[in-house]
Amino acid sequence: MGLSDKTLGGWVRDARPDPHGALDGQPFDVQRFDELAQLRVQNRELLARNHRLTQERDFLKKTTAYFATPANPIGGSK
């Protein structure tokens, strides 16, 4: 992927919390945590929206197929 070992190691070190809630030996970064929490909420909302849109699409496909088939009138002549 073109990443150096040093870069990847830095990312791993930054992502690994210590027992006191600090990241990479630094005090816990509230702004970084808030951003992550917001992204998780946004992701949940987008997943729910995607699920709803998928259901609507599937329903519309079924109704289109139903109305596209020729109707057989009861008691009609041949």
C-alpha positions as a Markdown table, in Angstrom:
| # | Residue | x | y | z |
|---|---|---|---|---|
| 1 | Met | 0.0 | 0.0 | 0.0 |
| 2 | Gly | 3.0 | 2.3 | 0.0 |
| 3 | Leu | 3.1 | 2.9 | 3.8 |
| 4 | Ser | 6.3 | 2.9 | 5.7 |
| 5 | Asp | 6.7 | 0.7 | 8.8 |
| 6 | Lys | 7.2 | 3.9 | 10.9 |
| 7 | Thr | 3.9 | 5.4 | 9.7 |
| 8 | Leu | 1.9 | 2.2 | 10.4 |
| 9 | Gly | 3.6 | 1.7 | 13.7 |
| 10 | Gly | 2.6 | 5.3 | 14.7 |
| 11 | Trp | -1.0 | 4.6 | 13.8 |
| 12 | Val | -1.0 | 1.4 | 15.9 |
| 13 | Arg | 0.6 | 3.2 | 18.8 |
| 14 | Asp | -2.0 | 6.1 | 18.5 |
| 15 | Ala | -4.9 | 3.7 | 18.5 |
| 16 | Arg | -3.8 | 1.7 | 21.5 |
| 17 | Pro | -5.1 | 3.2 | 24.7 |
| 18 | Asp | -3.3 | 2.8 | 28.0 |
| 19 | Pro | -5.1 | 1.7 | 31.2 |
| 20 | His | -5.5 | 5.4 | 32.2 |
| 21 | Gly | -7.4 | 6.4 | 29.1 |
| 22 | Ala | -4.5 | 8.1 | 27.4 |
| 23 | Leu | -3.6 | 7.6 | 23.8 |
| 24 | Asp | 0.1 | 7.3 | 22.9 |
| 25 | Gly | 1.2 | 8.5 | 26.4 |
| 26 | Gln | -0.8 | 11.7 | 25.9 |
| 27 | Pro | -3.9 | 12.8 | 27.8 |
| 28 | Phe | -7.1 | 11.6 | 26.3 |
| 29 | Asp | -8.0 | 13.7 | 23.3 |
| 30 | Val | -11.7 | 14.7 | 23.9 |
| 31 | Gln | -12.0 | 16.3 | 20.5 |
| 32 | Arg | -10.8 | 13.2 | 18.7 |
| 33 | Phe | -13.2 | 11.1 | 20.8 |
| 34 | Asp | -16.1 | 13.4 | 20.1 |
| 35 | Glu | -15.4 | 13.2 | 16.3 |
| 36 | Leu | -15.3 | 9.4 | 16.5 |
| 37 | Ala | -18.6 | 9.3 | 18.4 |
| 38 | Gln | -20.2 | 11.6 | 15.8 |
| 39 | Leu | -19.0 | 9.4 | 13.0 |
| 40 | Arg | -20.4 | 6.4 | 14.7 |
| 41 | Val | -23.8 | 8.1 | 15.1 |
| 42 | Gln | -23.7 | 9.2 | 11.5 |
| 43 | Asn | -22.8 | 5.7 | 10.3 |
| 44 | Arg | -25.8 | 4.2 | 12.2 |
| 45 | Glu | -28.1 | 6.7 | 10.7 |
| 46 | Leu | -26.8 | 6.0 | 7.2 |
| 47 | Leu | -27.1 | 2.3 | 7.6 |
| 48 | Ala | -30.7 | 2.7 | 8.8 |
| 49 | Arg | -31.5 | 5.0 | 5.8 |
| 50 | Asn | -29.8 | 2.5 | 3.4 |
| 51 | His | -31.9 | -0.3 | 4.9 |
| 52 | Arg | -35.1 | 1.7 | 4.5 |
| 53 | Leu | -34.3 | 2.7 | 0.9 |
| 54 | Thr | -33.5 | -0.9 | 0.0 |
| 55 | Gln | -36.9 | -2.0 | 1.4 |
| 56 | Glu | -38.6 | 0.7 | -0.6 |
| 57 | Arg | -36.8 | -0.2 | -3.8 |
| 58 | Asp | -37.7 | -3.9 | -3.4 |
| 59 | Phe | -41.3 | -3.0 | -2.8 |
| 60 | Leu | -41.4 | -0.8 | -5.9 |
| 61 | Lys | -39.8 | -3.6 | -7.9 |
| 62 | Lys | -42.5 | -6.0 | -6.8 |
| 63 | Thr | -45.4 | -3.6 | -7.5 |
| 64 | Thr | -43.9 | -2.8 | -10.9 |
| 65 | Ala | -43.8 | -6.5 | -11.8 |
| 66 | Tyr | -47.3 | -6.9 | -10.5 |
| 67 | Phe | -48.8 | -4.1 | -12.6 |
| 68 | Ala | -46.7 | -5.0 | -15.7 |
| 69 | Thr | -48.2 | -8.5 | -16.0 |
| 70 | Pro | -51.3 | -8.7 | -18.2 |
| 71 | Ala | -54.5 | -9.0 | -16.2 |
| 72 | Asn | -56.8 | -11.9 | -16.7 |
| 73 | Pro | -60.4 | -10.5 | -16.6 |
| 74 | Ile | -62.8 | -12.9 | -14.9 |
| 75 | Gly | -65.5 | -14.0 | -17.3 |
| 76 | Gly | -63.9 | -12.3 | -20.3 |
| 77 | Ser | -64.1 | -13.7 | -23.9 |
| 78 | Lys | -61.2 | -15.4 | -25.6 |
